[in-house]
Amino acid sequence: MIYETTYRELLLTAEWKKKRKEILHRDKGCCRNCGSDRHLQVHHRQYNVDAKSGLRIVPWDYPNRLLITLCDECHTAGHQLYFIPSFKH
């Protein structure tokens, strides 16, 4: 599925909340980088776009292998390193 709404809005949907919960459970509720169990977020290791439309794929349609649990600090640091905006939810 592709989307035209803002990414931030998509992170508020029931579909994303379900996927996020699944990834947090898989990662045992800890940051995979530093081990923290506080202020956890689920990070997309890459962002994909539909080849025909050029629109991004919805966040919950990514395979689990492309999602990882990170604490806010590690998530922000990673996005700054690669100049990718970070979206809070």
Summary of the structure (lengths in Angstrom):
residues: 89
radius of gyration: 12.9
end to end distance: 20.7
largest distance: 39.8
contacts: 217
relative contact order: 0.25
helix: 38%
strand: 16%
